[in-house]
């Protein structure tokens, strides 16, 4: 009888230990799940001119801070429209200052907010590796048989710059005849060269870094660049987490963030950008003519 009682006691003790272990594991799981649910999440609406570097920065920032950054990418104009319609978003990061001006005018960004400059961009021509059509400059884009693409000037910042440059050089009508497609964002425009869908695009010089195996940059003459661009960032008026949004913007501007942008071919200072166009203005806003007609589908 005593042996049986001892065996029963041992069994009960084992059962109790297993039960305690299960309860502890459930409590730990509950704490972890709760911590995950409470994790702060900020929304950043970005022009895709910053896509590869921004994705890497967001990942590293989350690892360091525990703050998750959800990135939305498309044309800067489309991102601005989405923020206005949904009244959501903690940060607006367009691909050029033109759209930041629009964001301020539309009340998406508070005029009293500091607009931070993350990186600088230089407009250029991008061609296929080996430059099979021997495109050396702007005037070559008007030659017969050259397939050209630009970003959609109505919603994509780099398309707006392309249109401005062509108009200023008196080449708009001649080159428009060769424009076969309009990119819906910077990343979509840059992808047309690796796809061999066109012979040349007017884009940012950094596109060549994104697709270094397939894409070569042809720089414009310094006096052909009226404006240099930069990627601005600001906290939106819809932000639910302005403190965390500010932390992310500060990270983009810190040494680690800037090293990531440099690795992807972006220029971190105005001085670097001015090497390509010393007399160009920085930033500003260009507006399409009131009688603008898309060059595609005429």
Secondary structure, DSSP 8 states (H G I E B T S, - for coil): -HHHHHHHHHHHHHHHHHHHHHHHHHHHHHHHHHHHHT--EEEEEEEGGGHHHHHHHHHHHHHHH--EEEEEEE-HHHHHHHHHHHT--SEEE-SSHHHHHHHHHTTSB-TTS--EEEEEE-EEEEEETT-TT---SGGGGGSTT--EEEE-TTT-HHHHHHHHHHHHTT-HHHHHTTEEEEESSHHHHHHHHHTTS-SEEEEETTHHHHTTTTEEEEE--GGG--EEEEEEEEEBTT-S-HHHHHHHHHHHHSHHHHHHHHHTT-B-SHHHHHTT-TT-EES------TT---STT-
